[in-house]
Amino acid sequence: MKLTKEPLSFIVYVLCAFLVAFIPIVHWPFSWLQTFFHEISHGLVALLTGGEVHRIVLRWNGSGLCYYSGGWRIGVAFSGYLGAVVWGALIYLGARVAGRLSRWLAAGFLVMILSSGVLWARDLITIVILMILCAILYFSSRYVLGNVFPRLMEFAGVYVLISALRAPLNLVDGQHTGDGATLADLTYLPEIFWVIIWCVIALSVLIVISKNQVTTYPPAIKFK
């Protein structure tokens, strides 16, 4: 394993992530993945702080909801966008540090998505979206050869990070809905304060990752 500077490849990932976000159909799986990580982060924090998750909802347009009760409401509300940043960074760094193990990383996420579906998916659309994500992870892990799959995983991680940077800006719409509005009601700090915090965190993580990258691509293997 060696440290290398690859700012150009990272910039390409970032530019492609922005581009893909505006391509119909192509961006759907990536958007669903980002939304899944957003909602599952709400759910995990609710569970960790003594709450209960009732169901998770994903929609075709990339939006979603997490229904829960109990737990630390401020932490749960804050964790959605923060969680997407963390998961995106983990996917990217995991694929870059352990290239040939990227397929096992994908297998872990596949199990995570399946488990979440069994536990908390209650409507047909959510179930179908989760099944599509699982199918993409499984077949790409099995049939995409060489170092292409780690690169795909890296791109998926960057896409989730870029989405976590862009998504909070949608809250600045004057409608006082969403996680920012919830935090504003709970803390009496304005919604824009939380939007700025989320964007600063996402941007900071992107900058740190772009400057400190680890590259190691031993021969690729497939899991069966």
Contacts in CASP RR format, 6 or more apart in sequence:
PFRMAT RR
TARGET T0000
AUTHOR 0000-0000-0000
METHOD contacts of the structure
MODEL  1
MKLTKEPLSFIVYVLCAFLVAFIPIVHWPFSWLQTFFHEISHGLVALLTG
GEVHRIVLRWNGSGLCYYSGGWRIGVAFSGYLGAVVWGALIYLGARVAGR
LSRWLAAGFLVMILSSGVLWARDLITIVILMILCAILYFSSRYVLGNVFP
RLMEFAGVYVLISALRAPLNLVDGQHTGDGATLADLTYLPEIFWVIIWCV
IALSVLIVISKNQVTTYPPAIKFK
1 97 0 8 1.000
1 214 0 8 1.000
1 216 0 8 1.000
2 214 0 8 1.000
2 215 0 8 1.000
2 216 0 8 1.000
3 212 0 8 1.000
3 213 0 8 1.000
3 214 0 8 1.000
3 215 0 8 1.000
4 213 0 8 1.000
4 214 0 8 1.000
4 215 0 8 1.000
5 211 0 8 1.000
5 213 0 8 1.000
6 213 0 8 1.000
6 215 0 8 1.000
7 210 0 8 1.000
7 211 0 8 1.000
10 158 0 8 1.000
10 209 0 8 1.000
10 210 0 8 1.000
10 213 0 8 1.000
11 210 0 8 1.000
13 154 0 8 1.000
13 155 0 8 1.000
13 158 0 8 1.000
14 158 0 8 1.000
14 162 0 8 1.000
14 206 0 8 1.000
16 155 0 8 1.000
17 30 0 8 1.000
17 155 0 8 1.000
17 158 0 8 1.000
17 159 0 8 1.000
17 161 0 8 1.000
17 162 0 8 1.000
17 163 0 8 1.000
18 162 0 8 1.000
20 26 0 8 1.000
20 27 0 8 1.000
20 30 0 8 1.000
20 159 0 8 1.000
21 27 0 8 1.000
21 30 0 8 1.000
21 31 0 8 1.000
21 159 0 8 1.000
21 162 0 8 1.000
21 163 0 8 1.000
21 166 0 8 1.000
28 60 0 8 1.000
28 62 0 8 1.000
29 132 0 8 1.000
29 133 0 8 1.000
29 136 0 8 1.000
30 156 0 8 1.000
30 159 0 8 1.000
30 160 0 8 1.000
30 163 0 8 1.000
31 62 0 8 1.000
31 163 0 8 1.000
32 58 0 8 1.000
32 62 0 8 1.000
32 129 0 8 1.000
32 132 0 8 1.000
32 133 0 8 1.000
33 133 0 8 1.000
33 156 0 8 1.000
33 159 0 8 1.000
33 160 0 8 1.000
34 62 0 8 1.000
34 84 0 8 1.000
34 159 0 8 1.000
34 160 0 8 1.000
34 163 0 8 1.000
34 164 0 8 1.000
34 167 0 8 1.000
35 58 0 8 1.000
35 62 0 8 1.000
35 63 0 8 1.000
35 64 0 8 1.000
36 56 0 8 1.000
36 58 0 8 1.000
36 113 0 8 1.000
36 116 0 8 1.000
36 130 0 8 1.000
36 133 0 8 1.000
37 83 0 8 1.000
37 84 0 8 1.000
37 87 0 8 1.000
37 88 0 8 1.000
37 160 0 8 1.000
38 64 0 8 1.000
38 80 0 8 1.000
38 81 0 8 1.000
38 83 0 8 1.000
38 84 0 8 1.000
38 164 0 8 1.000
38 167 0 8 1.000
39 56 0 8 1.000
39 57 0 8 1.000
39 58 0 8 1.000
39 64 0 8 1.000
39 65 0 8 1.000
39 66 0 8 1.000
39 80 0 8 1.000
40 56 0 8 1.000
40 66 0 8 1.000
40 112 0 8 1.000
40 116 0 8 1.000
41 79 0 8 1.000
41 80 0 8 1.000
41 82 0 8 1.000
41 83 0 8 1.000
41 84 0 8 1.000
41 86 0 8 1.000
41 87 0 8 1.000
42 66 0 8 1.000
42 68 0 8 1.000
42 76 0 8 1.000
42 77 0 8 1.000
42 79 0 8 1.000
42 80 0 8 1.000
43 53 0 8 1.000
43 56 0 8 1.000
43 66 0 8 1.000
43 68 0 8 1.000
43 76 0 8 1.000
43 79 0 8 1.000
44 79 0 8 1.000
45 72 0 8 1.000
45 75 0 8 1.000
45 76 0 8 1.000
45 79 0 8 1.000
46 52 0 8 1.000
46 53 0 8 1.000
46 66 0 8 1.000
46 68 0 8 1.000
46 70 0 8 1.000
46 71 0 8 1.000
46 76 0 8 1.000
47 53 0 8 1.000
49 70 0 8 1.000
49 71 0 8 1.000
49 72 0 8 1.000
49 75 0 8 1.000
49 76 0 8 1.000
50 70 0 8 1.000
50 71 0 8 1.000
50 72 0 8 1.000
51 68 0 8 1.000
51 69 0 8 1.000
51 70 0 8 1.000
51 71 0 8 1.000
52 68 0 8 1.000
52 69 0 8 1.000
52 70 0 8 1.000
53 66 0 8 1.000
53 67 0 8 1.000
53 68 0 8 1.000
53 119 0 8 1.000
53 120 0 8 1.000
54 67 0 8 1.000
54 68 0 8 1.000
54 69 0 8 1.000
54 120 0 8 1.000
55 66 0 8 1.000
55 67 0 8 1.000
55 120 0 8 1.000
55 121 0 8 1.000
55 122 0 8 1.000
55 123 0 8 1.000
56 64 0 8 1.000
56 65 0 8 1.000
56 66 0 8 1.000
56 67 0 8 1.000
56 116 0 8 1.000
56 117 0 8 1.000
56 120 0 8 1.000
56 121 0 8 1.000
56 126 0 8 1.000
57 64 0 8 1.000
57 65 0 8 1.000
57 66 0 8 1.000
57 67 0 8 1.000
57 122 0 8 1.000
57 123 0 8 1.000
57 125 0 8 1.000
57 126 0 8 1.000
58 64 0 8 1.000
58 125 0 8 1.000
58 126 0 8 1.000
58 129 0 8 1.000
58 130 0 8 1.000
59 125 0 8 1.000
60 125 0 8 1.000
60 129 0 8 1.000
68 76 0 8 1.000
73 182 0 8 1.000
73 186 0 8 1.000
74 183 0 8 1.000
74 186 0 8 1.000
74 187 0 8 1.000
77 179 0 8 1.000
77 180 0 8 1.000
77 182 0 8 1.000
77 183 0 8 1.000
77 186 0 8 1.000
78 179 0 8 1.000
78 183 0 8 1.000
78 194 0 8 1.000
80 179 0 8 1.000
81 164 0 8 1.000
81 167 0 8 1.000
81 168 0 8 1.000
81 179 0 8 1.000
81 198 0 8 1.000
81 201 0 8 1.000
81 202 0 8 1.000
82 198 0 8 1.000
82 201 0 8 1.000
83 164 0 8 1.000
84 160 0 8 1.000
84 161 0 8 1.000
84 163 0 8 1.000
84 164 0 8 1.000
84 167 0 8 1.000
85 161 0 8 1.000
85 164 0 8 1.000
85 198 0 8 1.000
85 201 0 8 1.000
85 202 0 8 1.000
85 205 0 8 1.000
87 157 0 8 1.000
87 160 0 8 1.000
88 156 0 8 1.000
88 157 0 8 1.000
88 158 0 8 1.000
88 160 0 8 1.000
88 161 0 8 1.000
88 164 0 8 1.000
89 157 0 8 1.000
89 161 0 8 1.000
89 205 0 8 1.000
89 209 0 8 1.000
91 105 0 8 1.000
91 109 0 8 1.000
91 153 0 8 1.000
91 154 0 8 1.000
91 156 0 8 1.000
91 157 0 8 1.000
91 160 0 8 1.000
92 153 0 8 1.000
92 154 0 8 1.000
92 157 0 8 1.000
92 158 0 8 1.000
92 161 0 8 1.000
92 209 0 8 1.000
93 209 0 8 1.000
93 214 0 8 1.000
94 101 0 8 1.000
94 102 0 8 1.000
94 105 0 8 1.000
94 153 0 8 1.000
95 102 0 8 1.000
95 105 0 8 1.000
95 150 0 8 1.000
95 151 0 8 1.000
95 153 0 8 1.000
95 154 0 8 1.000
95 157 0 8 1.000
96 150 0 8 1.000
96 154 0 8 1.000
96 213 0 8 1.000
96 214 0 8 1.000
96 215 0 8 1.000
96 216 0 8 1.000
97 214 0 8 1.000
97 216 0 8 1.000
98 105 0 8 1.000
98 216 0 8 1.000
99 147 0 8 1.000
99 150 0 8 1.000
99 216 0 8 1.000
99 217 0 8 1.000
99 218 0 8 1.000
99 220 0 8 1.000
100 150 0 8 1.000
100 217 0 8 1.000
100 218 0 8 1.000
100 219 0 8 1.000
100 220 0 8 1.000
100 221 0 8 1.000
102 149 0 8 1.000
102 150 0 8 1.000
102 153 0 8 1.000
102 220 0 8 1.000
103 141 0 8 1.000
103 149 0 8 1.000
103 220 0 8 1.000
103 221 0 8 1.000
103 222 0 8 1.000
103 223 0 8 1.000
104 223 0 8 1.000
105 153 0 8 1.000
106 137 0 8 1.000
106 140 0 8 1.000
106 141 0 8 1.000
106 149 0 8 1.000
106 153 0 8 1.000
107 137 0 8 1.000
107 141 0 8 1.000
107 223 0 8 1.000
109 137 0 8 1.000
110 134 0 8 1.000
110 137 0 8 1.000
110 138 0 8 1.000
110 141 0 8 1.000
113 130 0 8 1.000
113 133 0 8 1.000
113 134 0 8 1.000
113 137 0 8 1.000
114 130 0 8 1.000
114 134 0 8 1.000
116 130 0 8 1.000
117 126 0 8 1.000
117 127 0 8 1.000
117 130 0 8 1.000
121 127 0 8 1.000
121 130 0 8 1.000
140 149 0 8 1.000
140 152 0 8 1.000
141 149 0 8 1.000
141 222 0 8 1.000
141 223 0 8 1.000
142 222 0 8 1.000
142 223 0 8 1.000
142 224 0 8 1.000
144 152 0 8 1.000
145 220 0 8 1.000
145 222 0 8 1.000
146 219 0 8 1.000
146 220 0 8 1.000
147 217 0 8 1.000
147 220 0 8 1.000
149 220 0 8 1.000
150 217 0 8 1.000
150 220 0 8 1.000
161 202 0 8 1.000
161 205 0 8 1.000
161 206 0 8 1.000
161 209 0 8 1.000
162 206 0 8 1.000
164 198 0 8 1.000
164 202 0 8 1.000
165 199 0 8 1.000
165 202 0 8 1.000
165 203 0 8 1.000
165 206 0 8 1.000
168 180 0 8 1.000
168 194 0 8 1.000
168 195 0 8 1.000
168 198 0 8 1.000
168 199 0 8 1.000
168 202 0 8 1.000
169 195 0 8 1.000
169 199 0 8 1.000
171 177 0 8 1.000
171 178 0 8 1.000
171 179 0 8 1.000
171 180 0 8 1.000
171 181 0 8 1.000
171 191 0 8 1.000
171 195 0 8 1.000
172 191 0 8 1.000
172 192 0 8 1.000
172 195 0 8 1.000
175 181 0 8 1.000
176 184 0 8 1.000
176 191 0 8 1.000
179 194 0 8 1.000
180 191 0 8 1.000
180 194 0 8 1.000
180 195 0 8 1.000
181 191 0 8 1.000
183 189 0 8 1.000
183 191 0 8 1.000
183 194 0 8 1.000
184 190 0 8 1.000
184 191 0 8 1.000
184 193 0 8 1.000
184 194 0 8 1.000
END
